[in-house]
Amino acid sequence: MTVSFDLHVLAIDPDASDDAVRAMVDRCQGDAHAEGELDQRIVDFYESLRRRYPDFPPYPDDSPWMSMPLDVGVDHVCMSMSFSSSDDVIYLIFDLAQQYELTVYDPQDDSVARPGDD
């Protein structure tokens, strides 16, 4: 059995409370996905991420994804990764989130990383 972990990248106001971040993640995982125009930051994040780690065939041998394609909405990208994935993918996710001023939620330890956090 392969163990996985998740990360959620969100286009949410950086000043939003942790509760608001959790509520958005809950909406993203349910049937109530936000509708509307794609947030360009999410588009840029997703395109940059999938250039290195595609979520459509052909998959590289070092693909970290446990579920493909990734869960992408107008305001989020949710990723399920193999626990044995290289740290490189995690660093890339956090670096790209900072670059595109997005928030990262880690449900494993209930932590929120906002743009500008070190």
FENWOKA-V833034 format. One record per helix or strand of 3 or more residues. SS is the DSSP state (helix for helix, strand for strand). FROM is the first residue (numbers start at 1). LEN is the number of residues. If there is no record, write none. Layout:
BEGIN
SS:FROM:LEN
SS:FROM:LEN
END
This chain:
BEGIN
strand:4:7
helix:18:12
helix:40:13
strand:71:3
strand:76:7
helix:87:13
strand:103:4
strand:111:3
END
